[in-house]
Amino acid sequence: MSSRTRPRRRLRTLSASGTAAIVAVLVVSLLPSLAQAAETTLAAAANQSGRYFGAAVAANKLSDGAYTTILNREFNSVTPENEMKIDATEPQQNNFTFGNADRIVNHALSRGWKVRGHTLAWHSQQPEWMRNMSGTALRNAMLNHVTRVATYYRGKIDSWDVVNEAFEDGNSGARRDSNLQRTGNDWIEAAFRAARAADPGAKLCYNDYNTDNWTWAKTQAV
C-alpha cells in the first residue's frame, strides 16, 4: 500500500469513529425529548415539569361515559363549575348542601387528583337571602359561609379561590361596587383570615380575569 493511501484509510477510520460518537451524543441528548413525545395525555405532559393540568367539572356530567373517559384520561386536577358557589352550597341561610360538590371531590380524590375549590366569597351567584342583606349582617353571613364550607372540606382541597372578581374590569383599578365591598374595604382580608383559620393546609388564592398585562391598572390593584 502506498504512503498516500495510508493517511486516507486512517482518515476514514477516524471519520467513522467521529460519526459514531456524534450519533451517540445526539441520541443521548434527544432522550428527554423522545420521552416527552411519548407522553400522550395532558396530565402526563404537565407532570414532566412538575405541573398538573386541570378541568372545570360539572357534577351532572359524571354519569356521562364519554365525558368521564376523557376526564379520567387527560387530567389530574379538577375545579367544580358551579357546585361550590354560594348559591349551591348555602341555598338557605345556615342550610348547607354539599352533595353535588362531594361527587366531584370524591371522584378526584379517589384518583389522587388535586381539587381547587371555587369559590368562597363572590358578589355573583349569591342566593336570594344573601342578596337581600347588607352591612354587618352580610359581613357575618359571608364569614360564616367561608368558615363552614372551608371547614367541611378541610384537608381535601389543594387550593381555594377564596375571593372572586373583587375588582372592576377596565383601567380604573377600583374595587367592584358590590354588596360585599360595601361591608367595608377590609372584607377581602377578613375572608382570607376566615379561610386560613378553617383550612390551615390549603393554598389560598384570589381569582380574577383580565389581569394578564402587568401595566394595567386592574392588574396592579389586584
C-alpha positions in Angstrom: 0.0 0.0 0.0 1.4 3.4 -0.9 2.2 6.1 1.5 -0.6 8.1 0.0 -3.3 5.6 0.8 -2.4 5.1 4.4 -3.5 8.5 5.5 -6.7 8.2 3.6 -7.6 4.9 5.2 -6.6 6.3 8.6 -8.8 9.4 7.9 -11.7 7.2 7.0 -11.3 5.3 10.3 -11.2 8.5 12.3 -14.2 9.8 10.4 -16.3 6.7 11.1 -15.4 6.8 14.8 -16.3 10.5 14.9 -19.7 9.9 13.2 -20.5 7.1 15.8 -19.6 9.4 18.6 -21.8 12.2 17.2 -24.7 9.9 16.7 -24.3 8.6 20.3 -24.3 12.2 21.6 -27.4 13.0 19.6 -29.3 10.0 20.8 -28.5 10.8 24.4 -29.4 14.4 24.0 -32.7 13.6 22.4 -33.8 11.1 25.1 -35.7 13.8 27.1 -37.4 15.0 24.0 -38.3 11.5 23.0 -39.7 10.8 26.5 -41.8 13.9 26.3 -43.1 13.0 22.9 -44.1 9.6 24.4 -46.4 11.3 26.9 -49.9 11.1 25.3 -52.1 12.8 27.9 -52.3 16.4 29.1 -51.7 15.3 32.7 -48.6 13.2 31.9 -47.2 16.0 29.7 -47.7 18.5 32.5 -46.1 16.1 35.0 -42.9 16.2 33.0 -42.2 19.6 34.6 -43.8 19.1 37.9 -47.1 20.7 36.9 -50.7 19.5 36.9 -53.4 20.0 34.3 -57.0 20.6 35.4 -60.5 20.9 34.1 -63.7 22.5 35.3 -66.2 19.7 36.0 -70.0 19.6 36.2 -71.3 17.0 38.7 -74.2 16.1 36.4 -71.7 15.1 33.7 -70.0 12.4 35.9 -72.6 9.9 34.7 -71.7 10.5 31.1 -69.3 7.8 30.0 -67.7 9.8 27.2 -67.2 12.8 29.5 -65.6 10.8 32.3 -63.4 8.8 29.9 -61.8 12.0 28.6 -61.7 13.5 32.1 -60.0 10.4 33.7 -57.5 10.0 30.9 -56.4 13.6 30.4 -56.5 15.5 33.7 -55.2 15.2 37.2 -56.9 18.3 38.8 -60.5 19.5 38.9 -62.5 22.6 39.8 -66.2 22.4 40.3 -68.0 24.5 37.7 -70.8 25.8 40.0 -71.2 23.2 42.7 -69.2 25.1 45.3 -70.5 28.6 44.7 -72.6 30.2 47.4 -76.0 29.6 45.9 -75.2 25.9 45.5 -73.7 25.3 49.0 -75.9 27.5 51.1 -79.2 27.9 49.3 -80.9 28.9 52.5 -79.1 30.7 55.3 -77.3 28.1 57.5 -78.7 25.3 55.5 -75.7 23.8 53.7 -75.8 21.3 50.9 -72.6 19.6 49.6 -74.0 16.6 47.6 -73.0 17.7 44.1 -69.7 19.2 45.2 -69.0 16.0 47.1 -69.4 14.0 43.9 -66.7 16.0 42.2 -64.4 16.0 45.2 -64.7 12.2 45.8 -64.2 11.5 42.1 -61.0 13.4 42.1 -59.6 12.2 45.5 -60.3 8.6 44.6 -57.8 9.0 41.7 -55.3 11.0 43.6 -56.0 14.3 41.9 -55.9 17.8 43.2 -59.1 19.8 43.8 -59.3 23.6 43.5 -62.3 24.9 45.5 -64.3 27.7 43.7 -65.4 30.0 45.3 -66.0 31.1 48.9 -66.8 34.8 48.5 -68.2 36.4 45.4 -70.6 39.2 44.5 -72.3 37.0 41.9 -74.3 33.7 42.2 -75.3 34.6 45.7 -78.6 33.1 47.0 -81.5 35.5 47.3 -81.3 35.6 51.1 -77.7 36.9 50.8 -78.5 39.4 48.1 -81.1 41.0 50.4 -78.6 41.5 53.2 -76.2 44.4 53.8 -73.8 45.8 56.4 -72.7 43.8 59.4 -75.3 41.1 58.8 -73.9 40.5 55.4 -70.3 40.5 56.6 -71.1 38.0 59.3 -73.0 35.8 56.9 -70.2 35.9 54.4 -67.6 34.9 57.1 -69.9 32.2 58.4 -70.2 30.8 54.8 -66.4 30.8 54.3 -65.8 29.1 57.6 -68.5 26.5 57.2 -67.6 25.5 53.7 -63.8 25.5 54.2 -64.1 23.6 57.4 -66.3 20.9 55.8 -63.7 20.3 53.1 -60.6 20.8 55.3 -57.8 18.6 54.2 -59.4 17.7 50.8 -58.8 20.9 48.9 -55.4 21.7 47.4 -56.3 25.4 46.8 -59.2 27.7 47.4 -60.4 30.6 45.3 -61.3 32.5 48.5 -62.4 35.8 46.9 -63.5 36.0 43.3 -63.6 39.1 40.9 -63.5 41.8 43.5 -62.0 44.5 41.2 -63.7 46.4 38.4 -62.9 45.5 34.9 -61.2 48.2 32.8 -58.4 50.5 33.6 -59.6 52.2 36.8 -58.1 49.7 39.3 -61.1 50.3 41.5 -62.8 47.8 43.8 -66.0 46.5 42.4 -69.0 48.2 43.9 -70.6 45.1 45.3 -72.7 44.4 48.4 -69.6 42.7 49.9 -67.4 45.7 49.2 -70.0 47.9 50.9 -69.5 46.0 54.2 -66.0 47.6 54.4 -62.8 47.8 52.5 -61.2 45.0 54.6 -63.7 42.4 53.5 -61.2 40.6 51.3 -58.7 40.3 54.2 -61.4 39.1 56.5 -62.5 36.4 54.1 -58.9 35.2 53.7 -58.3 35.1 57.5 -61.5 33.1 57.9 -60.4 30.6 55.2 -57.0 30.2 56.8 -58.4 29.5 60.2 -60.9 27.0 58.7 -58.4 25.2 56.4 -54.8 25.8 57.5 -53.3 23.4 54.9 -54.8 24.7 51.7 -53.3 27.3 49.4 -55.4 30.4 49.4 -55.9 32.3 46.1 -57.5 35.4 44.7 -59.2 34.8 41.3 -60.0 37.3 38.6 -59.8 37.9 34.9 -58.1 40.5 32.6 -55.0 40.6 34.8 -52.5 39.4 32.2 -50.8 42.7 31.4 -48.6 43.9 34.3 -49.1 47.5 33.3 -52.9 47.5 33.5 -54.4 49.3 36.5 -56.5 46.3 37.4 -53.5 44.1 37.5 -51.7 46.5 39.7 -54.7 46.8 42.0 -55.0 43.1 42.4 
